[in-house]
Amino acid sequence: MAAWSNDLLAAVLSVAMVAGYQLFLHLRLRKDPLYTVQAVNALARAQWVQAVMADSKKDVLAVQTLRNSIMGPTFLASTAVLLILGTLTLTSQADNLASGWHLLNLAGVRHSEFFAVKLALLLFDFFVAFFAFAMAIRMFIHVGYMINVPEPLQHPEISPRYVAFHLNRAGRYHTVGMRAYYYSVPLLFWLFGPYAMLAATAAMVLLMYRMDRAPKIDLSQTLSPSD
């Protein structure tokens, strides 16, 4: 019974750490709208859309930029499919894998049935990543049609603000997909025990904290010619 408690407590604490980090970012963004890299990128995308739609000569630039933006989510979605297939293969061999992989599991459940549950959660995580990246691709494609509509033919609702909203939706879906990829690491370490999961979650949150913060630049200092 204690082993079940350790595994369940580790899972709850892991989710709580990630949720607490997201709440921290939400509160900081209310005080500083440009606190995260994602917020800065959203602002940059909105300004880029406004600049492209104001200049008809930048239509080729828009298509090339969106094409390059689609390549990343396409690769990541394809990778998610491969990971899903690989996890399904592991699920069918849960009985054989549980005995070997649980050698380092000093405090968690060693039953093959619970090992299959862990693999199922890992599989769900990869499904979330796949659908998030697929939705990002979908949004990028929609933006590609809207951003190059000639100004005389533009519907009043197809404004730069509306197009930027869809482009930033693509960016948010991409972020969700990456978050799902990140959380697959603690889920993978959970196969080796609850303590490994907690350690991996703590390391992941610290890493995300360093990656998510937007660098603060002192605008009062100008670049020298040597820079």
Secondary structure as GFF3:
##gff-version 3
##sequence-region A 1 227
A	DSSP	alpha_helix	2	31	.	.	.	ID=ss1
A	DSSP	alpha_helix	37	54	.	.	.	ID=ss2
A	DSSP	three_ten_helix	56	58	.	.	.	ID=ss3
A	DSSP	alpha_helix	59	92	.	.	.	ID=ss4
A	DSSP	alpha_helix	94	101	.	.	.	ID=ss5
A	DSSP	three_ten_helix	102	104	.	.	.	ID=ss6
A	DSSP	alpha_helix	112	146	.	.	.	ID=ss7
A	DSSP	three_ten_helix	151	153	.	.	.	ID=ss8
A	DSSP	alpha_helix	160	190	.	.	.	ID=ss9
A	DSSP	alpha_helix	194	212	.	.	.	ID=ss10
###
